[in-house]
Every structure is written in structure tokens, then in C-alpha cells.
């Protein structure tokens, strides 16, 4: 039966099956002929009774009433009345109330029998939206009858099952359009089957504008791409369309224009046709002269049609943030990180990362500055605001660390990135100013409070209060990290809580905030007292439980001497990944595992800041992998802490450098002097170490703010030793495993890696990952990380993936293939080269992100690149 008629009958059948009796009013007599021909099998077994104006309602009721006698539920009846309901004067009221009414305009839509509504419901499965709207408008104007609509629908169905559908394997207009736009290989078949005219007609109906087939498939494809992309742009611009675009021929009907917008969005969202989108977007943006169009920030933010628009938006956001920081602009930059052009153009994503970082620095700096105004602060309240709560002030330090990391990775062009350079400079200046003010307030408040922080756990009590009790109830790993800032541990805690139970506590480090003292304060016995003494080479040593501790070896020997039970010592890089089977067996039998991490980071930061920055960034991933390894080996609690924090970034210091006190100097660093005698000055705090509960006769001096003492040599980016909150506050992060079931056995996967090019010759490269198994066990898709290495040194950072990319960790969660149950869905990961070592070959590694175990690798990949 014809499509429109069948759709109407389907509506009738559903109401009969649900309510039994249907009273069907048809004031326009649209369905009179159909009603006369209805048989019970057409409407779910219902008999049809029709109102006859010559016999009237009395006669009709006499026909119906016997059918209702001795029944408690309505019989299956269709009562057709070619009148408006109001004209019946309630002659069939009991049938209407007990059954259901169907008529034009009735609600819900399933009871609406207007020809326009029924036609729309039927035709939307056959015609594009624009064509449906045009046909429905003709119905509403009385230009098409039910029979004519049925004929029209039959022709439409034939078009969808004709040559076009055969060529493209579908009759869906959007699928046909996307396949045609992205696959010129079909052109010959289209011509051979003489289907170009049908294709042009189908596209015309879908998008509401005429397409010509006279010049061949290539010309038609260009017309289609231009129509879709420019319509997408213009619709996004709304009332702000520039004059040069107002002459572009748009579809008259909104539904047709929306069809083009939907097609453009689908085109961008489909990985299999994204390359074609990029190609045509580049071509069309050049044709319309996008660069010369007047488009402001708000207008550009509404569209992602063209890469040129994305770059212009970046400049507008950079300029706006530098003038007046606003959270909405930061959120816009963060949202664009996952946008189409960020996934297709790594350089665009890298720029958005810097913009978002800088914007976040500016917003957080304004928030902290506002909170500090007009209030008297104690040192304890400042520490709480800095480290505790949902939005602690240390988020400013996190934003600054991310900015410095991402900006140093970014390939800067002074001419192309002028607004970005100005934004970063503004962010650095604001960070330095606010951090300087906060440091001054805290240091003075700390001194006024006699260096006491009531209710706050001290660094020297960490082992006794945290590690010791945990060791009494189970096996413990104690990870001592050199220079792990509190905000970094907060970021790590957020990553760990996805799988485990972390608990983070802020702890003030022991002054001076240097490695020799901070690490000693974390040892057992430090709770009974710690003394600072001078030693050779402008260095300090700590005395704990009568033992002088100068080096890592001294501290580890102290552990083994004073801790009962089996103590195993390891380095972090031995655990992430763990390849030493002997060490693995030792950890399995250990009562306490002591892990040291990032030894020598202070010297590295002072002498090679670029390398140190990468090391600091990577330590969070190493710690995550180490935690998983330790839990897998039976460790029940992991405690992570640090010796001190730090300041790290360009242009941090404020004002001129300060003369150190002089006198008998035990150690002098840019942020701290320790010694005896010498001068006092208003520019720095000076106090005996005994004021902090530290033994010995030495005194400490440190600038009130972020100023530095005059010291020769070394880099001017990394500082520690002072009492600012980023230097002083260190983490105690206690991690316990969540209750979970043991993982089921999984199939072994055979991995295949394919580079986008045979030689790495540019800063960006792609690696395509495939995996499959011939085993019957289920595949468990892992979270992976891809690295390019020169020797053992990683020289890349992931920036995007086809799917599953995790911004926080730069890892990629793989997924099963929809087509092959024993295969991993193909994923292409884009990497950015961050270093250019003097090598001709590198290796590409596929790693398990949580363990660091190598899953696959490509060896001897040619490397020829200069930054």
C-alpha cells in the first residue's frame, strides 16, 4: 500500500490496539474514499462504521449500541465521521470518552490525522528535510491530495533504491553526500551509470539549492563542498554576516540551511572523512577570502568551519585575555582543545594549550589578589587557603607550571605569534607580582606567629605519625621525592583517585628548604629532634638520632639501621617499569620499601632548566606507574612525600638582588643564607634555626618576598630554600588500593605501529596503532602512551589521538573494534617532538601507560629535524 496511506493506517491500528474504539473526525473529508474501503484486516481487526449525513446520528448509534452491550471494555471499532467534532453536538460523547478521538490537530501527535502531519511523518523517512518541508507546505496550501502524496512518495522511494543507492551502498542522503565529498574514486562509476543527474537532484532536494551536473563529478563536488561549508559559516555568524558573504546563495528554507549545517558537523565528526574536510575547507576559505572578512571574537567563537577562523579566534582571545582576564575566555580556550581543528592541526592545539594556561594564570592571580585585599591574615589561615578546600590558591602555581611547560614546547614564530607572546608576558608578570605579595604576607605572618602553625603536621613528624602506624598494620612503600611541590601532588592525587584511594595532607618543610635538611626530616627519629650543621663545599648536613646525614647513602643507611624488619631500597625509575626480577622478589618479601626519586633535580634545574622541566613533568607519570607496580607486589599502603618545594619559571624575582648577610656563611643560595654573624637588613627575614625547633647554633636569612640574594653562576629560573608557600609546603600523599576484583585473564595482543612518514623530519608526527589477537580470551583494551626516544631519553609529548585522548595525562584509552571483536580499534596518535638530539635514528615505543611496560616498538626510525 502507498506510503502516506500506510502511515495513517499504522496510526489507526496502534490506537485500536491500545484503546479499542476510535472516533475519527475528518472535517475536510480528506480521507473519505479511504474510509469507504477499509476492511477489518487494515485496522487491527476493527470494523468500520461511517456517519451518513442522510441517515443521521440516531441511525449510527443504533448500529453501534448493540456492539457495546454486555461489554466492560470498548470493542474494536473505527467510527468515521466526516465532520468537525464540534458539529456533532456530543452525539457520540460516550464513545469518545470510553475510546479515543483522532482528528486534525489532536494531541498527542500520534492522534493527529491532519494530512500535513501524516505526510511529514511518512516522508521524513524518504526525503531530505528541505524537501519534506517544501512538500508539507504544498499540502497545507491544499495543493496535494492523499493519492498525489502516495505517488510522490513512491517516486522518492524509487530514487533511493536506484543507481545512486547502488553506487553509494545507501539511500541516506547525508551518507551519500559525505561519501561523494570524500571519495573521488566513485566518479567513474557515477558517470558510467549515468547517475550524476540523479545525484545532483538528490543533493538539491536535501540542501534546497540547485546543483548542476553539467560539468561533471569534480565540479559538482566543488559546488557541494562550497555550499555546505559556507552555509555552515554563515548560519553560525547569525546577524553578523560580513557584507562580502551576503551575496552568497543560501537555501531559502531554514530546514535546508540546517541540513547543510548538520552535514558539515557530521563531516567534521567522522574520522574516516576528516582529511577530505580539511582539504575542502582550505580551498573554500581561500575562495571566499576569509582573511579579509571582519569577524570579531564572539562571532568567531560560534564557528569552527575553517582553520583560518580558528587561528583568528586564537589571536582575538589572546588579545582579550591580555586586556581583561575572564573565566569565559579561558573556558573557551579549553573547549577548543577538543575541537575539530585541534585534532587535525597539532600546532593549533599546542597554541590553545598555551592560551588556556596563560588565561588560567591571569584568572587565578586575580582571584588570589582579590582574596588578599583588606584582610589581616595569620600564617595558618594563609597556608589553609593555599592548600585546602575545593579551589586552593596553589591552583595558581599549577597554572603557572603548565604555562611554562607548554610554552617551552611551543614552536614560536615571533611574527605570527605576537599576541601570544604578549599574553604570556602578561601572565608571567601577574604571577610574579601576586606570588611576590603572597610570599611577603606569609613570611611576615609566619614570623609574627613565632613560626608556629597550630594543628599542622610537621615534616619531622611524618614518619612517626603516618608511615610508622601504616607499617604496623601492613606492608608500606615510602617514596621520597626531591622537589615535589604540593600542587603537583594535588594533581597526582586527582589522577590516582580514578583507581585508588589517595589522601593528601599539606606539611611545612623544615627550613632551610633544601634537600639535605628536608630529606633528613622525613626519616624515622627526626621527630625527636634534628640539628643542622655546616659541612664542606657550601653545604649543610643534618644530624638525626646522633647520626650525621649528608648524602642519600647516609639517609638510606639510617633507615636500615633504625627500622625493624626487612627494608628494601629502590629508585623510582627501577619501578616504572619494573624489569628487575630480583628486585621484584625482594619487594614481595619486604616490610618497608624505601623509594627515592629525582635525585639531583636541584642541580639539574640550576644548570639545565629545560631538561629539568621535562624531568619534573614526567615524575607524576612515573609515580603513578610505581604505585600500580607496588600494589601489584603486595604493598598495602604507599606514602609519598618530598623534601621541599620550589619556584620555577622565567622572570619570577621582583626588584633588585639583595646582599647576603655575610659573616660566617654555612651555605648561600639565591633564596636562603645560613650561617652566623653578619648583617641584618629590612629586605630579608633573619632568625635562629632554633626558632623553628631545629637544633644547632646556625641562623637563617631569606627574602620576605620573591627577591634573591646575589649569587654567582647558575640559571635564573629555579629557586628553593626560602619560606614562600610554593617552596615551603610539601605533600604527604597516602595511597591505598580500592576494593576491586582481580582482573580476568585477557588475550595477548599482537601490536602493529605505522608511522605517518618514513622519516621524522618535522616537529609533528603520527603513529597509527593496530592490535588484534588470535586467542579466544576477551581482549582488554589498555591505556597506552606513545613515545619517541633517543636512546633512553623521551623527546616527544603526545598532543592528540583519533579517540580516547586524556588531556590530564596525555595517555590514550584504546577501545575494541566495532567490526572485529578480537581487534583493537585503529587509533592514530599525534606526537610533538620537543628535543632535537644529535642522532640520526630514534625508536618509537608503545607503552602500557600505567606500568610503563613496552608493548611494541619501531627501531631505527630515521630522524632529521631541526627546531
Steps between C-alpha positions, in 0.01 A plus 500: 500500500613860437729656762280787627192281519692226676635751753147616581375145536789420729389786725144365499613145576705609799207689652264207438742260667539737795149641551267275301259761362618793286275794414659653191391854402588616148347849445673552163391154376864440411474128567141434385595262221745314726240463775252345254753230404626400845486133591550355851843362408611855413441630855589220743171313461275799565173541312448840343174693542450819305274792574245557219360854495178378342431249781638708786649414842191315627546240231875479568445449873256216429778329307752548782304441821447124453876462466546653847238297683629281784858620453730646764769606251457687169461279191736542206321761292597783268222761491566732207326839511566740207419800723676719756459372855310816603240442227386170655356670812642217715296237317776243556625625835502164681696341215750788505550477878527122518708468183728760342460793260713544188470817293711777344700681767427246775769442761711306558643493145413131460132603487545790259353403162559825310634410157800730548596329828458150359694594186787643706516185712507279191723701268781571747607139449528555124585862425760745640367751755489788252297296253264383776440858610427609143253216444327559833458868412326396179270269697412780740418718200260234371711424194549126562249227577556169677523313168745751357715476812508123470619531141765754598629277780521205263721700266720607791543141612599399150769772501643359821513150361632598159849541359611751765421258781675219315817705448520635855362197677232708673205721429569728797562844355758605763699180452487541122618862525788420738614207289486710184695784664776272624532228235575611142563135412124466449492758220551252217216278616269800540570598139471146364163449668388847387406578858649849528168670424322290761773577752477873431123484537528312828745760636279784377203357686710452813657846512231711335723648227552393137809296420615461140624170360605651168871533576564158646559347844798718596309821443196364686721402793648850514149653489386274782803568722467875450127497572534290815798684648393856424147430622646356819704817550218742421248323723750511789556873448130578539433871459872580476555385142762719327389685187706285254316186614150645473493436126561129546202293385348335807201267508179690564358257754655483849471122502715477186764727649496291817550191285824654368612586856425146615691359205804718576493395864473133406787549255723637777398229747577208270862387527479315169420815300685764705788526253259593224345765724841656564574502127177668401501741794843628395383544143169668581644739761742623233215541249291716733795705627445410863803697616350828374161458668417707808426249776524574872568263789140413585422431134808283451422304814175380345665323208771243435444472126844616389853473641556866413210594725647290781836679480328839493299397806823412677639848436176664616491294821868572570446873460184500711660300782799731511266800532253355749520141627166319507407143590274473196798558270704236680209257474473580129869421449467176698193399297686556173768254612261221408366675190539381143797716405692405814467136403604566141771762549729428797646851481153643558448282805846585636414869473163456673681322784725801555205739475297301753800476735575871483135589542472273801808667657340841453162393639653322799734792570202736505311264734788474747573871486135582568485260795812655658368856494370667813552210739750422773633148462669257736757262358267207573208654312725581204629143490142367515386726217803397297468122543149405613146524366348449157688791343825549692733779398763249396298464179683816396830310523354210301387736225844666494679164479278392212562831324876472521489136388275559201658829392847348497368218278325739264666580168500876520496731198564857613307648207206259502459478877540858618172502696589168663839631608334805655247281681770274646703801610193643673429167672859471622496856631171448686614167645822653625323802651227305682738225614740765625224666702381168640855400594552828683171466692563140597863541605416798721197324647708186561757705687231683696353162601844393628523246216225291655211348304262349757330179391728454199706183461873576494738345251709346778190318630398341169671167559376464857143617429437356154751241384557324833130436577441376144797262533357354819190383314651394168777529245592856404687679221645839591581709193727800560494742208745783459315826419139385482293811543171467688296602197665223298394241756150643486500441124637150556232428759227589250651250255541226760147527636368350178636162613608530865429685824736796545509730802701823472628711791704822478810511718749787555851398404787543743701821443717555316298336223787310344545130428749411774267631771160412355590140423650452847183639658299221334705225668406298808641666810465855363199547726738492798707784363704612200814709502643693205877527473735641235707268289752538220423652162247767603259229608307397807450169675235377741553310821222252585523261795869578535582413137630764260316475169651663193406280206236261372721209605517640855122532520432152366753349739313674781176335385649154499652555842202634693201331330417149610410240240601451141576835334545510120638807325426592138498793262185619333624429149555136602126463568362678196529259334622216722720268293734375773361162612733491801371837620145381442555200726663717765204739506257210536668401827572853630340658805600850390602612153685832487493660156698811408416713200644783289830512687715785378202694365613816679834510324339412170244779535773749577723392211266358233148636558358358176599143586390548861157623390443181303617292796260676737212457256570130458525421870120493541469225238787311660337521842169374365670203338701430815186498715338242276816287501529512878138404555538213254791374715292494817574841648198618698578869551709745300610826663646768273672810636769751407790693646396845375308688236636756256448803282557430131440738214631795307495853645385393846716720717383846598729798546877510523711223643581520872837491669529192721571550873862392464668393822584135546301345215409131516306508173379767263240452229291753319207451736673423829808573708598286799786592728604711794573867546485749218250776435125541531291690247133597448491303172520159664384298797771386737441254783681225688415151375414420860190719454373224268578227754825408325814425695834673452639852516437602141271777383292533186437799276254506212337782301151592617369482147632337181819701489834321487842533653791581273658167401739431213425251223212266428167549325249763610185293466500253791508595867447334836617537856269783601171519688251587227207259493604325174843433653382416851184290461565138410257210465437189700299288258379171644363256242314178566353257249129513434300184552483331162476159342804333356521563126379221278743331265529692175626409157848593390495771235727518199575866440585680178638855484506705181657843461330765292829552317812290466726772643435731795579833337250739661400582856175306469462136408221246510513139615214267408437220748331172414458193717336162466506158661450150368415369848145433617539692826345848506722797420539765769586827320781668697576862568815571302763765448711553188853637528784584264834433668857582421675227692318491834399866489138582397498788251127527426166574660160371377262777393192322360351170388219380278312405816558444871753780559528604867609862533613471863746215444554509121415129499260332258226254597464248220171331414379182332422505130132508405568278200737241655440381856860377531656825380584841641340791315765677293625817665734766367699688763664831415827585676699821527880477500632708790874444467744459210790286618796446269389158376408357162259235630245473778258237630123526533352324803148387583476478879242382748422836659450373852801268523742641244546153349588506131229345281663563162770714338636620170879499488741704294251760383684764292512834682582826326352810658617837629289724721 
